[in-house]
Amino acid sequence: MILITGSAGFIGFHLSLRLLKEGYDVVGIDNMNNYYDPKLKEDRNSVLSEFPNYHFHRIDIKDKTSVADIFERYQPEYVVHLAAQAGVRYSLINPDAYIESNIIGFYNILEACKVYKPKHLIFASSSSVYGNSQDLPFSVKDRADKPVSLYAATKRSNELFAYVYSYTYNIPTTGLRFFTVYGPWGRPDMAYFKFTKSILEDGQVELYNNGTVKRDFTFIDDAIECLRRLIDKIPTDVVPYKIYNVGSGQPITVEELVKTLEKIIGKKAKRVYKELPSADVLVTYADTTELEEEINFSPITPLEEGLRRFYEWYKMYYDKHPV
């Protein structure tokens, strides 16, 4: 039995689908909030609900009693914690959501793991913990103590909380610093998704810092392959705790992202250049050495291939579900 929090979210959906197809019993929990279109979450969950081995519960992880009840009922062997309040800029608008979900919610998951002792807890961190570090590429050996957004601060806090629980209660724990995961069924608040919509609808594409911002784009299938291989890789150090970067190791400017989308869509974007928001970072760039050593794999899908697969899904989905 595998418990996946945020199972109707982007990464959670894809991981749940992979595991369900492999025959695993998956318990999914999600609060289905309206940070972005809940219809997309409902549609992802409908796909998962076609599997008889999927057990879904609509709960909020900030509710400690509900979390404990799920652990008591299912006694999961593995826990993959992906539920969180996402978005860097939104943390400037609604900081309460980040404290409730990313701090209190994660604490509730850790408390349940302390009691019910799963074989392995995997949780999602973020490349944002590196802040505006000038040490490139970002290595898990680097310090990550200068986040530039509340979102990043909550994710770094998750790593520290997890280390304490791993150390104190001997909970095998792995944290994954994801780098700009993209692909089919993705999040509408992310740049590649918004750019695609704007290009198709003759809207404006906003580029910050003259389009020179760089991101380490990671295709969803690659991220899921990493997750899948790591589930059985249980840390066995004195403190059974590991952190890995999950990224392609090939940062690409946002200008290049737009040009690639223009090529795929066959239509020019209307660019508008703006200053970089204070919560954003200039560059993300993953060093995946430790990941490759552990699972003999790191993300490999070229950006154009990944974006083409996203665009094919986008057209299919919104032809069926026009906004």
Beta strands, then each sheet from edge to edge (+ up, - down):
strand 1: 2-5
strand 2: 26-29
strand 3: 54-57
strand 4: 78-81
strand 5: 120-126
strand 6: 173-178
strand 7: 181-182
strand 8: 204-208
strand 9: 214-215
strand 10: 218-219
strand 11: 241-246
strand 12: 252-253
strand 13: 270-274
sheet 1: 3+ 2+ 1+ 4+ 5+ 6+ 11+
sheet 2: 7+ 10+
sheet 3: 8+ 13+
sheet 4: 9+ 12-
end
